[in-house]
Amino acid sequence: MGAYAYVAYDGSGKERKGVLEGDTPRQIRSLLRERELHPIEVTEVEAQERKRRTGLSLRRGVSALDLALLTRQLATLTRAGLPLEEALQAVSEQTERPRLKSIILGVRAKVLEGHTLAAGLDDFPQAFPKIYRATVSAGEQAGKLDAVLERLADYTESRHNLRQKISHALIYPVVLTTFALTIVTLMLVYVVPKVVGVFESTGQALPLLTRGLIALSTFLQDWWWMLLIGIATIAFGINRLLRREGPRRSYHRWLLRSPLIGRISRGLNTARFTRTLSILSSSGVPVLEAMNISGSVVTNLPMRDAVEEATVRVREGGSIGRSLGQSKLFPAMSIHLISSGETSGELDSMLERAASHQENEMDSLLGTMLGILEPALIVIMGLMVLAIVMAILLPIFQINQLVA
């Protein structure tokens, strides 16, 4: 039995979409006709998602919030002793998102065929990350699926909360910057030319600041379209350049060397790596496989290379802490905690402590930076307005001196 997404029309000509379970597309069409619906398209959910992956689509993955809710619901139901296929059916009925519902039913269809939950998740790699699928697989093999799902629910919720916290903290600076730049641009384009035009008619030599303001205002009025094209071209060029591995690697290496940005990049990637490794290790995933998967979540290429090199050393018999420490890219505190965990036999707890330490440090650092950014933006915008006001007032002072 499989899950099929359908598009049909009812008797009034209204389009209907949904998901039904059946053995063949023909059976699904028969079910639709029994419901007095005229089927237009019937596609297996798995094939639909495969087409979405290979084609151009703006909605390939599942949001962090949807994944967190799905995992928490599934963990609660399996913890209560509900059979897995019934738990998946209940979760699909709870969700209001058609695509997510079709994915869950697709996974359920795979489970009904006798496959494991991990095998069902493997058919939808865009919806379920590699760490998610590996952790579920390890939980099923160890017979601890309910506990592993609880841990995954905590993990996905914490990742969602972190993203939400950062996005909410950036709302005020982004709104303030956009509003201030809009006001300054309107002043330069509409207000400044009318005010400064009076001084040009006097024939007096204008101050340097005023002449610069007039030149900037003229440029914005006559060549604003060229400025927009230039900004778009530069952004497009940088984006295309950073898609190439060589320039992107050089850029990431420069980020690590930067005093403040390097600390943030190093801290965020270390927290992501240690948290993922902690989840996988405590779920029973073999160390080498856990390190390979954890390395894939590291976005900084030099740090990812360091994880891959450390994995090779661990395979040859080296310790995790010492192998990671040779790159000098990971914070010393995290390396110390990992080494202590290996020595004491409490690697899982030490990995979790290292991840929590890095996450708390990054929260504090980002909070401090955003706290400084807000008044800094106000000061910068105030200086810009002050420059415009001074450029207008200086000719007035000059005329007053001539009259006196």
N, C-alpha and C positions, 0 to 999 in steps of 0.2 A: 504494500500500500504506500502511495506517495501523496504529497501535497501539491495541489495545482491551483495556480492563480488564474482567474477567469475574468473576462469582460463580456457582458451580456446586456441585452435590452429587454425591458419589460413590455407589457401590452400597451402602455401609454407612450412608448418610445424613449423612456428615460434610461440612461446608462447605469448599469449596476456593476460593481467590482467586488471581488472577495476571494476567499480561499476555501477550497473543499478538498477533502481527502478521498482518494479512490485508487483503484488499481491501474486504470488506463484513462487517457483523455476521452475515449469514447464513453466510458462510464460516467465521467464528469458531465459530458454533454447531455447524456440521458437524464442525469439528476437535475440538470438545469431545466430541461424541457418539462420534467415532471413538476417543477416549480413555476411553470408558465413563463420561463425566460428563454429568450432567443440567444444562444451562445455565439459570440463573434470570435473570441480568441481564448484558447485554453493552453496554458504553458506550465510545465513543471517548475516549481519554485527553484529547485537547484539549478536548472538550465537557465532560468531567468537571472539568477544572481551571477552565474558564470558569464553570461552575456554582458551584464552590467560591469563586471570586472574588466573585461577585455575592451569594452567600448568606452566612449566618452560620456561620463555621467558626473553630475555635480553632487550626487548623493550616493556615495559608494559605501561608507561606513555607517556605524550606529553611534549616536551621541553618547558621551560618557554618562549622562544622566539616565538615558534609557537602559544602558548596559548595567548600571548600578542597581536600578529598580528591578530589572529582570533577574539579576543574580540574587538579590536579597529575597525576592519572592520565591525563587526556586529553592534557595537554601532553607527558608522557613518551612516550605511544604515537604521537602525531603527529610528535614529534621523531625517533622511530625509523623513520619513513617508512611507517607503517601507514595505509591509506586511512581517510578520516574515518568512513565508515559502519561499518567493521570496528572502529575504535577505540571508537566509541559502543557497539557491541554488546559489546565486551570490558568496558567500564566498567560497563554495565548488569548484566553477569554477576557483577561483583565486589561490587556493593553489596548489602547485606542489608536495606535499607529498601524495602518494596514501593512506596510512593508515589514515591520517588526513582527507582526502577527504571522505573516506568511513565512518568515524565517524560522520562527519557533515551531510552527506546524511542519516545516520541512525537516527540522531536527527530530521532531517527534515521529515523523514517518520513518526516518532512518532507524530510530530506536525500536519501533514496532517490527521492523524487518529483522531484528535480532542483533543489530550493531550496538556498540557502546555509545554513550553520550559524547565522548571525545571524537569518535568517528563521525557522528552527526554534525558536530561543530566544525570539523575539518572541511565540510562541504561549503562553509560560509566564512572563509578566512578574512573577508573584509569587515564582517560584523564582529567576529571574535578574534582578538589579537593572539599572537603566538603564545605569549605567557599564559593567557587564559586557557587555551586548549591543552597546553602541556601540563598545567596544574590540574585540570579536570582529569586528564589521562592518568596522572600519578595517583590522584585520589581514588579513582576507580580500581586501579591495580592494587592499592593498599587496603581497599574496602572501607575507606574513610571519606566517601564522597560528600556526605552532609557536612563534616567538619571543614573540608577543603572549600566547599561552596560558601560557608560562613566566612572563611578567611578571604576568599576572593571578593565577597560582598564588601567587607571592610576595606579592602584594597581599592576597589573601583570607586567606592564612595569617597575615600580620602583623596584620590586623584581628582575626582569631580569637584570636591570642595576646594582643593588648592587652585584649580583653574578658575573657579567661580570667584574666589577671593582676589586673585590677581586681576581678573577682568573688572570686578567692581571697583577695585582700587584705582584702575586706570581711567574710569569713566570721567571723574572730575577733571584731571589734567587734560584729557583729550577735548572735552567740551570747552574748557577754559581757553585752550590754545586755539581751537577752531573759531570760537566767538571773537577772541581778541584779534586774530589775523583778519577776520572778515571786517571788523570795525576799522582797523588800520588801512586795509585795502580800499574800503569805501571812502575814507578820508583822503587818501592819496589820489583817488580817481575823480571824485566829485567836489570835495570841499577845498582842498589845497589849490587847485588851478584857479578857482574863482577868487580866493583871497590873495594869493601871490600875484595874480595878474595885475592887481592894482599897483603893486610896487614896481613891476616891470615898466609900466607906463610913465613912471617918473624919470626914467633915464639914468638913475643913479646906479653905481656899482653895488650889486647885492652881496651880502656875506656869503662865504663859502658854503656854510651849512644850508642856506636858502637855495643857492644854485644847485647843490646836490639833491635837495628835495624836489626842486622843479624838474631836474633831469630824470629822477626816479618816477615822478608822477607822469611825465611825458611818455616814458618807456612803457609804463603800465597801460596807459591809454591807447598807445599805438601798436604795441607788440605783445599784448597780454596772451594772445593766441599762441605766439611763438614760445612764450615762457611755459605755457601748459604743455605744448608739444615737446619742448626740451626736457621738462620734468618727467613726462611719460616715457620718453626715449631713454633717459638715463635709468629710470626704474626698470624698464623692460630689459635693457642691456645688462644691468647688474643681476637681475633675476636669471637671465639666460646664462650668464657667466658662472653664477654660483651653482648651476645645475651640473656643471662639469666637475668631475671629482678633483682634478688638480687644483684649480682656483679655490674650490670650496675647502679643500684641505688646508691650503695656505691661509685662507680667511679664518678658519677655526683655530689654526696655530697662532695667528695674530691675536685672536680673542683671548686665548689662554695667557698670552704675555701681557695683556693689558691689566693695569693694576686693579681696578674695581670690577670691570666687566669679566675679566679672567676669573676672579674669585667667585662671581655669581655663576658663570658657566661651569666652573669646576665643581662648585657645591651642588648645583641642581642635577648635574649628570651623575655625581657620586651618590646623591640621595636616591635618584631613580634606579641606579644600578644595584645598590645595596638593598633597597626595598624589594626589588624584583627577585634578587638572589635569595633573600630571606624567605619570601613566599614560596619559591620553588624548592629550596632546600628543606624547609619544614614540611612540605607536602610530599616528600619522598622522591623528588626528581634527582637522578644521579648528578653528582657535582659538575662533571664536564659538560653535560647537556644543559644544566642550570646556568653555567657560566656563558655558554654560547648564546642561550636565549636572553640572558640578562645583558650581554654585550650588545644585542640588537636594539635595545631600548635606549642606548647611549647615543645621543645625537651629535656629539662632538667627535669628528673623525679621528684625530690623534688619540683621544681617550678610548675610542672603540678599538683602535689598533692595539693600544696597550692591553686591553682586556683580552684580545685574541692572542697576543704574545704570552700573556699570563696563563691562558688556558693551555697553551702548548707546554709551558713549564710545569704546570700542575699535572698534565698527562705524563710527563717524564718523571714525576715523583716529588716535585717541589711543593711548598706550602702556598696557600692562596694569598696570605698577607704579604709574604716576602716576594712572591711573583708580581703582585700588583705594585708593590713599593718600588720595584726597580725602575719603573717608568718616571717616577717623581712627579706624576700628574695628579695623583689622588691625595687628598688631605691626610696629613700625618695621623690625626686622631682616628680617622676611619681605618687606616692601615693597622694602627695599634690595637683597636678593638677587635678587628678580624683576627689578628695574630693571637690575641689573648683568648679568643673563642676557640681557635684551633688547639691551643695548648691545653685549655681546661676541658675540652670536649663539649663546650656549649656554643658552638658556632652559630646555631640558629638564633639564639637569644642575643648574641653579640652583633650579628648582622642587623637584627631589628633595632638594637640600641644605636648602632652606627647610623642607620637610616633615619631614626627619630632625631638624633643629634644634628645631622645635616639639615633635615627639614626644619627644625626649630631655628637653627642658625640662619637659614635662608629666609624664613619668615620674618625674623628680626631685622635682617639686613635689608630686605625689600621694603619692609614697613618703614624703616628709617629713611631709605632713599625716596620713597613716595612722599613721606612727610616733609622732606627737604625740597622735593620737586615742586610742590604746590606753591609755597611762597616764592621760590626762585622764578617760576613762570610769571607770577604777579609782578615781581620786580623787573623782569625783562620787558614785559609788556608796558609797564609804567615808564621805563626808560625810552621805549619806542615812541610812546605818546609825548613824552617830554621833549624828545628830539624834534618832533613835528611842531609842537607849540613854540619851542625856541626858534625854529627856522622861520616861523611866522612873526614872532615878536622882535627879532633882531633888526629887520628893516624898519620897524616902527620906531625903535630906539634910535636908529641911525637918522631917520627923518626928523625926529624931535631935536637931536643935537644940531642938525643943519639949520633948523628954524631958530633955535636958541642962539 
